[in-house]
Each structure stands twice: as structure tokens, then as C-alpha cells.
């Protein structure tokens, strides 16, 4: 189950099309905006940069920097 570490940021390894939890948590922090992203809502990340993004716009901004 993804919702095990209530209130804590999870450590995550991002893979193509999926991700693996390295430590318990219930969210990650967007690398561009700093917004909390609940794991059950995580849809955007970079495998190369190992970064999560809150939405497609944040993903694009990360790609452009």
C-alpha cells in the first residue's frame, strides 16, 4: 500500500512507467514548484534526473532548464 508513512516524504526510485519506494512516506515534493504530491496522485517524473513533478507544466519547465 502506498499510504504508509503518514505526513512524511517518501524516498522514491523513478523507473520508466512506474516507481519504487525506497523509504516509507505518503508524498514526494515537486522538484520545480516545491508542492507536495501525494503518492497516489504522482503521474509525472524524470527517470534521468530522478525528480518528481506536480504536473505536465512543471515537467516541461524542468526539461527546459
C-alpha positions in Angstrom: 0.0 0.0 0.0 1.3 3.5 -0.9 -0.1 5.4 2.1 2.1 4.0 4.9 4.2 7.0 6.1 1.6 9.5 7.2 2.9 13.0 6.9 6.5 12.1 5.8 8.1 12.5 2.4 8.9 9.1 0.7 12.2 8.3 -0.9 11.5 7.1 -4.4 13.4 5.5 -7.2 11.8 6.5 -10.5 11.6 3.9 -13.3 10.0 4.1 -16.8 6.3 3.9 -16.2 6.5 3.1 -12.5 8.4 3.9 -9.3 9.7 2.0 -6.3 9.5 3.2 -2.7 12.9 3.2 -1.0 11.5 4.5 2.3 8.0 4.9 3.7 6.2 8.1 3.2 2.9 9.4 1.8 4.2 12.1 -0.6 7.1 13.5 -2.6 8.0 17.1 -3.3 7.9 18.6 -6.8 11.4 19.4 -7.9 10.2 22.6 -9.7 7.4 24.1 -7.6 8.0 22.6 -4.1 4.4 21.4 -4.0 3.6 18.2 -2.0 2.4 15.4 -4.3 0.5 12.5 -2.6 1.9 9.2 -3.9 -1.5 8.2 -5.2 -1.5 11.3 -7.4 2.1 11.1 -8.7 1.9 11.0 -12.5 5.0 12.9 -13.7 8.7 12.3 -13.1 12.1 12.1 -14.8 13.9 8.8 -14.8 17.1 10.6 -15.9 17.0 13.3 -13.2 15.2 11.2 -10.6 12.8 14.1 -9.9 9.0 14.2 -9.4 6.8 16.9 -10.9 3.3 18.1 -9.8 2.0 18.3 -13.4 3.0 18.4 -17.1 3.8 22.1 -17.0 6.3 21.6 -14.2 7.8 18.6 -16.1 8.3 20.8 -19.1 9.9 23.6 -17.1 12.4 21.1 -15.7 13.2 19.9 -19.2 13.8 23.5 -20.3 16.3 24.4 -17.6 
